[in-house]
Amino acid sequence: MKKLIVGLFSVLAVYSAQAQETEATATAEMASPWTKTGNFTFLLNQSSFSNWQAGGDNNVSGNVKVNYDFNYKEGDWNWDNKVIASYGLTKLQGQDQKKTDDRFEFNSIVGKKAQGNWFYSAFLNFKTQFDTGIDKKGFKNSHFMSPAYLQVGPGMLWKKSDNLKVNIAPATSRLIFVHNHFTEFGDAFGVEQGKSMKYQLGMSINGYYKFDVMENVSVENILNLYSNYLKKPENVVVDYQLNIVMKINKYLSTNFTFQTIYDDLAFQGFQIREMVGVGVNYNF
């Protein structure tokens, strides 16, 4: 699995280098309709103690993250794509290493101009994780494609700019995938016992807003809402992400990530994760 993750980031890096080389050779008259921007971050934390009376365990942790956008605009057509991938590990002395972060998400929205800032649209959202998850009792509770979430549907896109847009899709299909060994003895992630997929039909609202608070400080907000018409439409699935990047210089930055999810089929309550650290930052 680690080789797969390293391979994924290597492919993205090679693709980015090729894209930059191609853009550098393009002339102003033949400008590409594609706009590509990305950010690679590596965070590393380490603590060491020797005869420290206050106590403490030697530990090391690391996290890698890629946030990559490739958008197309020509005539009445817009096609926006975003990839978010991150993976982190921590190791305490005398204990097995554990995950601190693990996610992969792909968003794609294509739109044809209707009027003003409105577009007829179709969107796709896919989410899963790279590696196996372990619960507090030491049992495997998830892995790659278990669970995996896919949303797809037509709608209307309001787009002020690449950094401010809202997509409303009132007829969205949502599929939940999970390996059947997780549903062998009961329901899992909203999928019924003995099955490996759950289909839902409902409304999806996706919002994106990115802005600069001040020079070298950017704030990115990503909000996904989903209401299932087929069962308890009042129980809206909420997925909100906040990413703050505070650049120290060209290669160093302080990064803060906050995410909260409410999905009563997966967990009765809010799921919350947050990460903060100083690391190597590379824009491509």
C-alpha angles and dihedrals in degrees: 000000000000089000089052091052093047089047092052093052090045091054091049091049093049091046091050092050091050091047092051091049091050093049092049091059095047117103125228090249092055098043114169118246087222124095115194126187131161146166129211118194131185118189123190128183127180135176128185130184133190121179088338105166095204089060133231142164124247108247144166129194136178139185134190124196136180123194109181132174126189114178132180126207127173129144110322093343130097126178116182123188131180132183121194117183128166139163132179139179135190129195124197118194110266094013136091118261117264136199120256097176136012126163145130123191133173124189126186130175125176119191139181116205115257106170135325109334093343125106135182101241149186122196141191129196124183128181134178141127136254106223143035118281122219124202126217091271092056097254125133109251102169144003142170110330090002099122108012125164127206125184124182133163150123123267148125125295124206107198123178092168141327086281099049123045143130126200121199116194113177095181104047124158114214121192125190116201126196135159111259093238087073091055097042094104102023148333119317130189089347094307114124123245113282094015133101102203139045123198123206133177121203150106124306127195118187123185131185128186127168125174143155116251089193138332111318093004116103128179122201122192123190120181127182122183126182132181118191111218092195098061133015098340089184090068096082117195108231126196116174125175129188120190120183121184120189109188117215094181138325094300107022128067144157112238130196124187127184126177132173127183130189114191113147091197091062101033136357098238142016120317110212133185131170135177133186130177149129116253151141112300125195126180120204 
